[in-house]
Amino acid sequence: MNTKKRIVILGATGSVGMTVLEEIARYGEHFEVVGISCHSNIERAEVIVRNFSVQALAVTNSQIAVPKNICGKIFRGINGLIAMVESLEFDAIVVAMAGVDGLRPVLRGIERGKVIILANKEILVVAGELVMNLARAKGVTILPLDSEHNAIFQCTRGDNRFIRRLWLTASGGKFWNQDRQAIENATVAEVLQHPKWSMGKKITVDSSTMANKGLEIIEAMHLFGVDPARIEVAIHPACAVHSLVEFCDGSFLAQLSPISMKYAARYCLFYPERINVSEQSLDIFQLNELRFFRPDFEKFPCLRLAIEVAQSKQSKRIAYNAANEVAVELFLKEKIALWAIPEIIEDALSKVEDKHYSTVEEILAVDQMVRSKAGQLAKRFNV
């Protein structure tokens, strides 16, 4: 009898996906990777397939050539990604791919009663009600893989009854202690040099504008059923405390670990158990001080806008996410300045009605509409 936990990894070739695979390789006797997806990095996907004896591969970029003999089952495009999730037998699905393209596969996984290990912010930002309602109806566990939400989950163990406030910690990115002029003059190369974390380009830009923390507020309110007015952000440059929970009796619990996604990945993979490891973790004697700072909402308007959006209806959250993605891509292409990102988001928010949606089709239609409008709005900021 095969007692290994069978895993599907969407976005296996990205930084989070690779971290998860490193942990699976380290504890290989416990896991089997039965399927992976990538967007276009076929070379890396082929290595993963070979090293982990993966039986199925989904390639979401339909324009990329895929060797016929790369593995037993090959799926193409977003519909192929959904088909892979529907057809494979597995226990948990790791959602490490970015963007709203992961929404339908996640819903399919939930409908099949599979554990969802979620490292994708956009899915809950644009469709949190839909996803969480379905998960509750199916009795499905959603394990957050982002370090902040993973920290909160570890502190609550899924029991959210006694939460007074959630405290999301933030590194503050590149500019938290610099003046506004540094942001206005920031180059792409400067922004991508994160002081603590090694991440993908998009999330590194989001960290510098604190849009990333704004998205996490919206994600947290869905994951933990907490009103956004009870979610706080604290800049913590040491990045040792990954988040805190303040309980109704006045007690706090915090989760600490070194600056690496592997601890969150390990927790999710072995949940509800914990694996005994021999490696050294956090050296608490090196923590000379644990300091926290209030964020400057004038310097980081993306964070202010996200707090407003969290209190609004679904359409505004969809618009915030879509406009930010469009603006970040333009910044990375050096077509706009960093300071223009919140301006584009705010313009896009004014173009949508404040309403909720009940279907995936409506959500994705609004997402595409906002992306088109944001691209047009961004033209006045071209450099």
C-alpha positions as CSV (number, residue, x, y, z in Angstrom):
1,M,0.0,0.0,0.0
2,N,1.3,3.4,-1.0
3,T,1.3,5.7,2.1
4,K,3.0,8.6,0.4
5,K,1.1,11.9,0.2
6,R,0.5,12.5,-3.5
7,I,1.2,16.1,-4.5
8,V,0.3,18.3,-7.6
9,I,2.3,21.5,-7.9
10,L,1.0,24.3,-10.1
11,G,3.8,26.7,-10.9
12,A,6.5,24.2,-10.1
13,T,9.3,26.1,-11.9
14,G,8.9,29.4,-10.0
15,S,10.7,30.3,-6.8
16,V,8.0,29.0,-4.4
17,G,7.4,25.9,-6.5
18,M,11.2,25.1,-6.4
19,T,11.2,25.6,-2.6
20,V,8.4,23.1,-2.2
21,L,10.2,20.6,-4.4
22,E,13.4,21.0,-2.3
23,E,11.5,20.1,0.8
24,I,9.8,17.1,-1.0
25,A,13.2,16.0,-2.2
26,R,14.6,16.2,1.4
27,Y,11.8,14.1,2.8
28,G,11.1,12.0,-0.3
29,E,9.9,8.9,1.6
30,H,6.8,10.9,2.6
31,F,5.7,12.3,-0.8
32,E,5.1,11.6,-4.5
33,V,4.8,14.4,-7.1
34,V,2.2,13.1,-9.5
35,G,1.7,16.3,-11.6
36,I,3.3,19.7,-12.2
37,S,2.6,22.8,-14.3
38,C,4.8,25.5,-15.8
39,H,4.2,28.5,-18.0
40,S,7.1,28.4,-20.4
41,N,10.2,27.1,-18.6
42,I,10.3,23.7,-20.3
43,E,13.9,23.1,-19.5
44,R,13.4,23.3,-15.8
45,A,10.1,21.4,-16.0
46,E,11.9,18.6,-17.8
47,V,14.5,18.3,-15.0
48,I,11.7,18.2,-12.4
49,V,9.8,15.5,-14.3
50,R,13.0,13.4,-14.5
51,N,14.1,13.9,-10.9
52,F,10.7,13.3,-9.4
53,S,9.3,10.7,-11.9
54,V,6.3,13.0,-12.5
55,Q,3.6,11.4,-14.6
56,A,1.8,14.5,-15.9
57,L,2.9,18.0,-17.0
58,A,0.6,21.0,-17.9
59,V,2.2,23.8,-19.9
60,T,0.0,26.9,-19.7
61,N,1.8,28.8,-22.5
62,S,0.2,27.2,-25.6
63,Q,2.9,28.7,-27.9
64,I,5.8,26.8,-26.3
65,A,7.1,23.7,-28.0
66,V,7.0,20.6,-25.6
67,P,9.0,17.5,-26.3
68,K,6.6,14.6,-26.9
69,N,8.4,12.2,-24.6
70,I,8.9,14.6,-21.7
71,C,6.4,12.5,-19.5
72,G,3.4,10.2,-19.7
73,K,0.7,12.8,-19.9
74,I,1.0,16.3,-21.4
75,F,-1.7,19.0,-21.0
76,R,-1.7,22.4,-22.8
77,G,-3.1,25.8,-22.0
78,I,-5.3,26.8,-19.1
79,N,-8.0,24.3,-20.0
80,G,-5.3,21.6,-20.0
81,L,-4.3,22.7,-16.5
82,I,-7.9,22.3,-15.3
83,A,-8.1,18.9,-17.1
84,M,-4.9,17.7,-15.3
85,V,-6.4,18.7,-11.9
86,E,-9.6,16.8,-12.8
87,S,-7.9,13.7,-14.1
88,L,-5.1,12.9,-11.6
89,E,-5.4,11.1,-8.3
90,F,-3.7,13.2,-5.6
91,D,-4.1,14.3,-2.0
92,A,-3.0,17.9,-2.0
93,I,-2.4,20.6,-4.7
94,V,0.2,23.3,-4.2
95,V,-0.9,26.5,-6.0
96,A,2.4,28.4,-6.6
97,M,1.5,29.9,-9.9
98,A,0.7,33.6,-10.0
99,G,-2.4,35.3,-11.3
100,V,-6.1,34.6,-11.7
101,D,-5.4,31.7,-14.1
102,G,-5.1,29.6,-10.9
103,L,-8.8,30.2,-9.9
104,R,-10.5,27.5,-11.9
105,P,-8.0,24.8,-11.1
106,V,-8.3,25.7,-7.4
107,L,-12.1,25.4,-7.6
108,R,-11.8,22.0,-9.3
109,G,-9.5,20.8,-6.6
110,I,-11.9,22.0,-3.9
111,E,-14.8,20.3,-5.7
112,R,-12.8,17.1,-5.6
113,G,-12.2,17.5,-1.8
114,K,-8.4,17.9,-2.1
115,V,-6.3,19.9,0.3
116,I,-5.3,23.3,-1.1
117,I,-1.8,24.6,-0.3
118,L,-2.1,28.2,-1.5
119,A,0.7,30.5,-2.3
120,N,-1.4,32.6,-4.8
121,K,-2.7,35.9,-3.5
122,E,-4.8,36.8,-6.5
123,I,-7.2,33.9,-6.2
124,L,-8.6,35.0,-2.8
125,V,-8.3,38.7,-3.6
126,V,-10.6,38.4,-6.6
127,A,-12.8,35.5,-5.6
128,G,-12.4,35.0,-1.8
129,E,-16.1,34.6,-1.1
130,L,-16.5,32.0,-3.8
131,V,-13.5,30.0,-2.9
132,M,-14.0,30.0,0.9
133,N,-17.7,29.2,0.6
134,L,-17.0,26.2,-1.6
135,A,-14.2,25.0,0.7
136,R,-16.5,25.2,3.7
137,A,-19.3,23.4,1.8
138,K,-16.9,20.6,0.8
139,G,-15.0,20.4,4.1
140,V,-11.8,21.3,2.4
141,T,-8.7,22.6,4.2
142,I,-6.9,25.6,2.7
143,L,-3.4,25.8,4.0
144,P,-1.8,29.2,3.3
145,L,1.8,29.0,2.1
146,D,2.7,32.7,2.2
147,S,4.8,33.2,5.3
148,E,2.5,35.8,6.9
149,H,-0.7,33.8,6.6
150,N,1.1,30.6,7.3
151,A,2.3,32.2,10.6
152,I,-1.3,33.2,11.5
153,F,-2.6,29.7,10.7
154,Q,0.1,28.1,12.9
155,C,-0.9,30.4,15.7
156,T,-4.6,29.7,15.4
157,R,-4.5,26.1,14.0
158,G,-7.6,26.9,12.1
159,D,-9.6,28.0,15.1
160,N,-10.5,31.6,14.4
161,R,-13.1,32.1,17.1
162,F,-11.0,34.1,19.6
163,I,-9.2,36.5,17.3
164,R,-9.2,40.2,18.3
165,R,-6.8,41.4,15.6
166,L,-4.4,40.0,13.1
167,W,-1.0,41.7,12.8
168,L,0.7,41.2,9.4
169,T,4.4,42.0,9.5
170,A,6.1,43.6,6.5
171,S,9.8,43.9,5.7
172,G,9.0,47.4,4.4
173,G,10.8,46.6,1.2
174,K,13.4,48.8,-0.3
175,F,12.1,52.2,0.8
176,W,10.3,52.0,4.1
177,N,12.9,54.3,5.8
178,Q,13.8,56.4,2.8
179,D,12.1,59.6,1.7
180,R,9.5,60.1,-1.0
181,Q,12.2,61.3,-3.4
182,A,13.9,57.9,-3.3
183,I,10.6,56.3,-4.5
184,E,10.1,58.9,-7.2
185,N,13.6,58.3,-8.6
186,A,13.7,54.5,-8.1
187,T,15.0,52.4,-11.0
188,V,14.0,48.8,-11.8
189,A,17.4,47.6,-10.7
190,E,17.2,49.3,-7.3
191,V,13.7,48.0,-6.7
192,L,14.6,44.4,-7.4
193,Q,17.3,44.5,-4.8
194,H,15.2,43.4,-1.8
195,P,17.0,43.9,1.5
196,K,15.9,40.5,2.9
197,W,14.0,38.2,0.7
198,S,14.8,36.6,-2.6
199,M,11.6,36.6,-4.6
200,G,10.2,36.9,-8.1
201,K,10.2,40.2,-9.8
202,K,6.5,41.0,-9.5
203,I,6.3,40.4,-5.8
204,T,9.6,42.3,-5.2
205,V,8.1,45.4,-6.8
206,D,4.9,44.9,-4.8
207,S,7.0,44.8,-1.7
208,S,8.6,48.1,-2.5
209,T,5.2,49.8,-3.0
210,M,3.6,47.7,-0.1
211,A,0.9,46.6,-2.6
212,N,1.9,43.2,-1.5
213,K,0.8,43.8,2.0
214,G,-2.4,45.4,0.8
215,L,-3.2,42.2,-1.1
216,E,-2.4,40.2,2.0
217,I,-4.9,42.1,4.0
218,I,-7.6,41.1,1.6
219,E,-6.4,37.5,1.5
220,A,-6.3,37.4,5.3
221,M,-9.8,38.6,5.8
222,H,-11.1,35.7,3.6
223,L,-8.8,33.0,5.0
224,F,-9.5,33.8,8.7
225,G,-13.0,35.4,8.5
226,V,-11.8,38.6,10.1
227,D,-13.2,42.1,9.3
228,P,-10.5,44.1,7.5
229,A,-10.8,46.8,10.2
230,R,-9.2,44.2,12.6
231,I,-6.2,43.6,10.4
232,E,-3.1,45.7,11.1
233,V,0.2,46.0,9.3
234,A,3.5,46.4,11.2
235,I,6.8,47.0,9.5
236,H,9.4,44.6,10.9
237,P,12.7,45.0,9.1
238,A,14.3,42.0,10.9
239,C,11.8,39.7,9.3
240,A,12.0,37.2,12.2
241,V,8.4,37.5,13.3
242,H,6.3,36.4,10.3
243,S,3.0,37.6,11.8
244,L,1.1,37.8,15.1
245,V,-2.4,37.1,16.4
246,E,-3.9,39.2,19.1
247,F,-6.6,37.2,21.0
248,C,-9.7,38.4,22.7
249,D,-8.2,37.9,26.1
250,G,-5.3,40.2,25.4
251,S,-2.7,37.5,24.7
252,F,-0.5,37.5,21.6
253,L,1.0,34.6,19.7
254,A,3.7,35.1,17.1
255,Q,5.5,32.7,14.8
256,L,9.2,33.1,14.2
257,S,11.6,31.4,11.8
258,P,14.5,32.3,9.6
259,I,14.0,34.2,6.3
260,S,13.1,31.3,4.1
261,M,9.9,29.9,2.6
262,K,11.0,26.3,3.4
263,Y,9.5,26.5,6.9
264,A,6.1,27.4,5.7
265,A,6.3,24.8,2.9
266,R,7.4,22.1,5.3
267,Y,4.5,22.9,7.7
268,C,2.0,22.7,4.9
269,L,3.4,19.5,3.4
270,F,3.3,17.6,6.7
271,Y,0.1,19.2,8.1
272,P,-1.5,18.2,10.5
273,E,1.7,16.6,11.7
274,R,5.2,18.2,12.1
275,I,8.4,16.6,11.0
276,N,11.4,16.3,13.4
277,V,14.4,17.9,11.8
278,S,18.0,18.2,13.0
279,E,19.0,21.4,11.2
280,Q,19.6,24.6,13.2
281,S,16.7,27.0,13.0
282,L,16.5,30.5,14.4
283,D,19.3,31.6,16.7
284,I,17.3,33.7,19.2
285,F,20.5,35.0,20.8
286,Q,21.2,36.9,17.5
287,L,17.8,38.7,17.8
288,N,19.1,41.8,19.6
289,E,15.8,43.5,19.3
290,L,12.4,43.0,17.8
291,R,11.2,46.4,16.5
292,F,8.0,47.2,14.8
293,F,7.1,50.5,13.0
294,R,3.8,51.9,11.7
295,P,3.5,52.2,8.0
296,D,3.4,55.6,6.3
297,F,0.3,55.6,4.2
298,E,1.3,58.8,2.5
299,K,4.5,57.3,1.3
300,F,2.8,54.0,0.4
301,P,-0.6,54.9,-1.1
302,C,-0.9,51.3,-2.5
303,L,-1.4,50.2,1.1
304,R,-4.0,52.9,1.8
305,L,-5.9,52.0,-1.3
306,A,-5.9,48.3,-0.4
307,I,-7.4,49.0,3.0
308,E,-10.2,51.1,1.4
309,V,-10.7,48.3,-1.2
310,A,-10.9,45.6,1.5
311,Q,-13.9,47.5,3.0
312,S,-15.6,47.7,-0.5
313,K,-17.2,45.1,-2.6
314,Q,-15.6,42.5,-4.8
315,S,-15.4,44.5,-8.0
316,K,-13.0,47.0,-6.3
317,R,-10.7,44.1,-5.2
318,I,-10.6,42.7,-8.7
319,A,-9.8,46.1,-10.1
320,Y,-7.0,46.8,-7.5
321,N,-5.3,43.5,-8.3
322,A,-5.7,43.8,-12.1
323,A,-4.5,47.4,-12.3
324,N,-1.6,46.7,-10.0
325,E,-0.4,43.7,-12.2
326,V,-0.6,45.8,-15.3
327,A,1.2,48.7,-13.7
328,V,4.0,46.5,-12.3
329,E,4.6,44.9,-15.7
330,L,4.9,48.3,-17.3
331,F,7.3,49.4,-14.5
332,L,9.5,46.3,-15.1
333,K,9.6,47.2,-18.8
334,E,10.7,50.7,-17.8
335,K,7.6,52.3,-19.4
336,I,6.4,54.0,-16.2
337,A,8.0,55.2,-12.9
338,L,7.4,53.4,-9.6
339,W,5.4,56.3,-8.2
340,A,2.9,55.9,-11.1
341,I,1.7,52.5,-9.9
342,P,-0.7,53.7,-7.2
343,E,-1.9,56.5,-9.6
344,I,-2.9,53.9,-12.1
345,I,-4.6,51.7,-9.5
346,E,-6.6,54.7,-8.2
347,D,-7.7,55.6,-11.7
348,A,-8.8,52.1,-12.4
349,L,-10.8,51.8,-9.2
350,S,-12.8,54.8,-10.2
351,K,-13.9,53.0,-13.4
352,V,-15.7,50.1,-11.8
353,E,-19.0,49.8,-10.0
354,D,-19.0,48.6,-6.3
355,K,-20.6,45.2,-6.6
356,H,-20.3,41.5,-5.9
357,Y,-20.3,38.6,-8.4
358,S,-21.6,35.1,-8.2
359,T,-19.8,33.3,-11.0
360,V,-16.2,32.8,-12.2
361,E,-17.2,34.1,-15.7
362,E,-18.2,37.5,-14.2
363,I,-15.1,37.7,-12.1
364,L,-12.8,37.0,-15.1
365,A,-14.7,39.4,-17.3
366,V,-14.2,42.3,-14.9
367,D,-10.6,41.3,-14.5
368,Q,-10.0,41.5,-18.2
369,M,-12.0,44.8,-18.6
370,V,-9.9,46.5,-15.8
371,R,-6.6,45.3,-17.4
372,S,-7.6,46.9,-20.7
373,K,-8.6,50.1,-19.0
374,A,-5.5,50.2,-16.8
375,G,-3.3,49.8,-19.9
376,Q,-5.0,52.8,-21.5
377,L,-4.8,54.9,-18.3
378,A,-1.1,54.1,-17.9
379,K,-0.3,55.8,-21.2
380,R,-0.3,59.2,-19.6
381,F,2.5,58.1,-17.3
382,N,4.8,56.8,-20.0
383,V,8.4,57.8,-19.6
